[in-house]
Amino acid sequence: MTLALGTSLQHGTYVIDALSGEDSIGPLYLATHVPSGQWVLVRVLGSRHPESLPDASQRRAFYQYLESLTALGTAFVPKKLAGFEEDKVCYQVFAAPPGSPLSEGVAQTPRPLAPSLALVRQVAQHLETLRSVGWAGLRIAPDQVWQGPGGSLTLTGFDFPASGQASGSSEANLVWGLTELLYFLLTGQRASQAPLGVDLRHRRPELPTGLDAVFQWANPSLAQAQPPSLAEWLALLPHPASADLSSVAPSHPQASERAKGNSSIPAAPQAQRTTVATVLAAPVAPPPTHIAPAMTAPLAAVPAPKRVPWKALALLTTGFVFGIGGVAFGLQARLQPSSPAAQTRFNPNQAFPPLPNWDGNGPEFGSPTVENRRSRSSERPGSLNERPNERPSNRPTPASEPATRSAPLAQPSDDLNRDPSPAGQTASPPRRTTPSTPRPAPPVENEAPTFSGDDSTPSFPSSPDPAPPIREVAPAPVAPPVEMAPAPVAPPPTAPAPVAPPPPVPAPVAPPPPLVPAPESPAPLTSS
């Protein structure tokens, strides 16, 4: 069963704040006791096996048992221990004990033998104080025993007793629980189904052999057959100040053996004897970081130090340097202006050496003009269709007459000087116009060559005189436009009214012709 945060129990007496954890009995919730404002722990009973809950009478007896434990006033029982039911769910409430359960610290580092025995004896002494109220509802487990500052112990294991449990079996369960607690303190592991004495000998071979008689009662079948008492079981525990600790198997060689044998084996420090009075007076010593087993095997080789991956680091550094260099070179080539040599490559003011055997006076080497190109293309025979490989004919070709010069431009017509204004309107006096000089025709520079006799060398005419410069004629000024009144528009003629057609004249009736009798035809002649 899971309780939501903010759930109120016992009519608002307890308010659930958070989930604290889950132990071997059931889940624990951190709640607030509203009347006092203190934190308490709320446990749900029977959540693991709800079918094994006892009847209502046994549950009421268990709640009364919790109240009797609180009435004793011992520090081994938490304060404000009580039980109640709500909505057919059984709850147990007690004040949060100081410290932490043994299952949290011992699981990481097991404890030595002497502190473990002292702690088990201290739990057994607290259990003797509860003999008057009975042990039926007690549960001894590593997560049910809390150890606070100064070595104080608090028990939180309270649960419904099993149905049909006899009075003697409760003491046997306590012995079994104390045996598992001692096993957990020495090994840091929970008790298994295997015999704990044999398992402990494999894990801690340096422990005294007198512990074998202590762990043999942890067998459930033997414990039910011959239930030992709590006093008998405590008598089997070896005392730290007794000679039983001298029978511990030596876990390290002695100094004399170390001198004879391998000198690299370190010497084990001398164990300090601890009495029960010292353990009870002072807090429990912190457990050692490592418990060395018997040195029956050779020492393991020291692992070689790991090599630093210089190769990968060198590759990364080289790639980074080359990347920075490439970026810098690209930026310099992009932002730097062009060199002076590249600027003078296409200088338009260039001088070329003169060509040999070329005087530059031929007609073909004049300055090209549009007229020259047109005349050359029109007057040169076969210039477009003639193939370059054909040789000219040897027949003499008459010299072509020079092209007729174009007629001079016509004088401007008198109509341009005529007054455009109509009659009846005052026009501005005519302005004097400058007669325009006729534009001379362009000289014919590209004439067809003439051939004389059988000589295939053409002869070109002499170059004509240069044409006089052409004077630009100023355009005649245009008179400003004169606004003219629109001519009156005559109204359209009125269409004549339609004339009705005359009535039709009846045609004359001709008289009928007179009836003329038809002539009688003669009788036919008959021959006799």
C-alpha positions, 0 to 999 in steps of 0.5 A: 500500500502506498500513501500519498503525500499530505494524507492525514491519519487519526483525524488529522493527528498525523500528516504524511510528508515523504517516504522514508524507506522500506525495511523487512517489516514494511514501508516507513513514511516520514510524517508530522505529529500535528499536536507537538509539531515533531517528526514521527515514522509511520509504518504500514503493518501487514503490507507484505502478507495481508492474508496473514493478518491476525483477527481483531482481538489479536490486533487489539492485544498487540496495540496494548503490548506497544503501549506497555513497552512505551510505559517502561520508559527505557531508551531501547524502545522509541518514544510515542510508540503506538498502533491504530487502524484506519480504513481497515489498514493497520498502522504503527507510529513511533518517534524518529530515533537518532542515528541510522540502522546498522544495515547502512554502515556495516554493509560497506565495511564489516566490523572487528570481532570485539566491537561486534561481540560487545554490541550483541551483548548490549542488545541482549542486555536491553532485551532482558529489561523487556522480559516482563512484558514479553518478547512475542512482538519483537523482531531482531534484524540489522535494519531494526536496530538503530545506533545513535551518537555515543553508541546508544541503541534503539529497537524499531522491530515490532510486528504482529506475532505469528499465529499459534506461536508458543511462549518458548518459541519467542525466546528461540526467535530472539536467539536466532535473530541475535545470531544473524545480527552477529553474522552480519556485523562480522561479514556485512552480508545477510544470513543465508540458508546455508549453515552460518558457521561454515560460511563464516569460516570461509569468509573470516578464517582468522576468527576463533574456533569457539564461534562455531558453537555459537552459529550452530544454533542458527539452523532453524531445524535445530533451533525448533528441536532444542530451543536454547535460552538467551542466557545459554546462548550468551554464555557461548560467546567468547569474551574479548578478555578471555583466552579464546582470542588467543586461538585465532589463527595467525593471519600474518607471519611472525617477525622471525618467520619474516626474517627467514623467509621473504623480506618483502612481506610486511609485518602485521601490527600487534592487535590491541586487547579491548575489554568490555568496560572500554567498549561500553564506556567509549563509542564504538571504534570505526571499522577498519578499511580492509581486513586482510585474509590469511596470507596463503597466496602470493602477493599480487603483482603491482599493476603497471601505470597506464600510459598516457595516450600521447599519440591521440593527443599529438594527432589532435594538436597537429590537426588543431594547428593546421586548422588555425593555419588554414583559416589564417591563410584563407583570410589573408588571401581573401582580404589582401589587395591584388599585387602591383604586377597584376594591376599592370598586366592589362595596361592599355598604353602599350607600345608594339615594335614596328613590323618589317616591310610595311609602310602603312600607305596602302588603301587597305590599312586606312582607318576603318569606317562604316562606309568603307566596310559597306563599299568594300563588301559591295564592290569586291566581287565574290567577296562573300562567296569566293573560296579562299583556295581559288586562284584569281583568273588571268583574264584582264579585268577592266577597271571599274569606274569610280562610284558616283558620288551622291547628290547634294542634299536638297535645299529646304522647301519653301513650305518650311518658311511658309506661315502656318497661321491661318488667315485672319490671325497675326503671325510672327515675322519670318526669321532668316534661315541660314542656307545649309551647305550640301554634305559632300559624298564620302570618298570612295577609298576601296575600289576594285583593283585593275589588272594590266595585261597578263600580269597578275599583280593588281594595280590600285588607284591613287588615293583621292583627295581628302574630303573637306570637313562637314559643317554642321547645320544649325536646325531651323527654329520652330515657331511656338504653337499658336492656340486656334479656336475650334471651328464652329460645327454646323448642326446636322441636317434634318431628315425629311418626313417619310411620304406615304405611298399612293393608293394602288390603281385598279387594273382595267378589266378586258372584255371577254372575246366573242364566242365564234362557233367552230366550223363543221368538218366535212364528212369523210368520203367513202369509196364505192 
